[in-house]
């Protein structure tokens, strides 16, 4: 057996059920891959439901008391007993040939891959609003490019990055690189990101093959609650902070300082837009740039991004418990 499939989840059993149903419908037999379900600090009722789903689908259940997607993915890697691990988000549904395409990609002759990112097509819970900027489809974890090739080369479009919603990693290479950085990634409902990009570029900079392959396809269920201006603004705010964190972790602080004057100018010129209600779509194309610049500036000047994300996650958990 060459492959372990790993689903990491936090309080979303309905999506997990859909993902597992998709894995049950694969074109390859179930004995071709191992299956893990990592419960990242879900509430007790959800934890019980996830236990039943794991039993039903023959998955190994790993329970973590503290939420955090990077910790969950690392736990899956340490528990894997196969050369490769395929990560799929709990709200993604694999194409019927997803596992078959992964096995073909990792088994092809030539330079072995350390990481392969796949295609992520949208499955909308509600239509994408007309006010949504075309340039920001990617923040919904959508990758629609067809083709194959090494990232950061002419083989794939400039700016294309891997998303762990659909990503295959060589386990020993992952562990040797230190795993997914615990300073990044989602904590509960916070929107800190880029942990998979940090891992991919570290592996590629170390000389490993890090590639894209659109044959490996999943369908991402885009939640209706994300189709709101306030979610988009929050997502871009955290992305600005994540960008600074990524560049520093990759030992590229000079890129932060080169970009900082532009972000300061954007924030200063467009500051009055912050007076608009967050749920308004008015002038949104300018307001998301302010949100990104604000997160970028705060992180550049020493805001403890990871601690803030963890505090937000803890606060959300307490609010849910009180409710």
Secondary structure, DSSP 4 states (H G I P E B T S, - for coil): --EEEEEEESS-HHHHHHHHHHHHT-SS-GGGEEEEEEEES--HHHHHHHHHHHHHHTPEEEEESS--HHHHHHHHHHH--SSEEEEEETTEEE-TTHHHHHHHHHHSSSSPEEEEEEEEEEEESSPPPTTS-GGGGGGG--B----EEETTSTTS-TT----TTEEEEEHHHHHHTTSS-TTSS--TT-----HHHHHHHHHHHTT-EEEEEEEEEEEEEE-GGGSSHHHHHHHHHHHHHHHHHHHHHTT-HHHHHHHHHHHHHHHHHTGGGGGS-TT--TTHHHHHHHHHHHHHHHHHTT--HHHHHHHHHHHHHHHHHH-
